[in-house]
C-alpha cells in the first residue's frame, strides 16, 4: 500500500524499471503550465516549461526569446506593438 501523501494526483506518476528488473512508481512534481501571450493568450514558443529550480540553472537566452517583449508577448503582438510605438 502506498503512503497517504502519494494517493492524490498532485504528484505525477512515472513507471521506472530498476536495475533489479522490478517496475516501480516514482512520484514527481508536475510541470507548470505553458507560458501564454499577455495580449492575445496564445502559447509562447521558445519559453521552456520547467520547474523554477531547473529554470534557475538555464542561461538567460534559453529562458525566453532574445527580442523586445520576449517571453511576454507572442511575435505577432510584439510586432504590432513596435509598429504602434513607431507611428506615435
N, C-alpha and C positions, 0 to 999 in steps of 0.2 A: 504494500500500500504506500502511495506517495504521501509526503508531508503536506499538511494543510495549505502551506504557502504556495505550493505548486499546482493546486487544484483550479485556481481561477485562470482565465485566458489572458490575464495581463501579461504573462510571460509567453514567449514564443517557444514552441516545442520543436526540437531538431533531433532526428534519429542519427546516432553516431555509432559506427562499428568500432569496438575496442580492439586492441591488439590480440586479445584472447579469443576473438571471434564472436563475442556476445554483442547484441544490439541493445544499446541503452538510449535513454532520452536525456538530452541536455536541455535545460531551461534557460533561455536567453531573453534579454530585454528587447522589446520591439524597436524597429527603426522609426524615426519621426516621419511625419507627412512630407510630401514633396513640396518644394518652395513654389509659391504662386506669385504672379504679377500683381503688384499693388493696385494697378489701374483696371485691368480687364479680367484678372483672375485665372489666366491661362498658366499651365505648368511651365516653370522656367527650365530651360535646358542649360547644361553647364554648371548646375549647382548640385553638389553631391547630397545624397540622402543618408547622412550618417549621424551617429550619436555625438554629443559635444566632446567627449574625450578623444574621439578619432579626429574630429574637425580641428581640434586644438593643435594636433600634430601635423596637419596639412599645411602646405605653403599658401601664401596669400592668393596667388593666382589660381590655385586649384580649388579654392573655396567658392569663387564666383568669377564670371567673365570679366576680363580686363577692358572695360569700356565705361563711359559715363552711365550711371544708373545701373551698372551690372549687379545682378543679384537682387534688385528691387523691381525693375520693370523688364518686360519682355522686349525684344529687339524692335518690334513694331511700335509699341507705346513710347519707347525711348527715342526712336526716330521722329515720331510725331511731336514729342515734347521739345526736342532740339530744334525742329523746324519752327515751332511756335515761338520759341525764345529768340530765334534769329530774325523772325518777322517783326518783333516788337521794336 
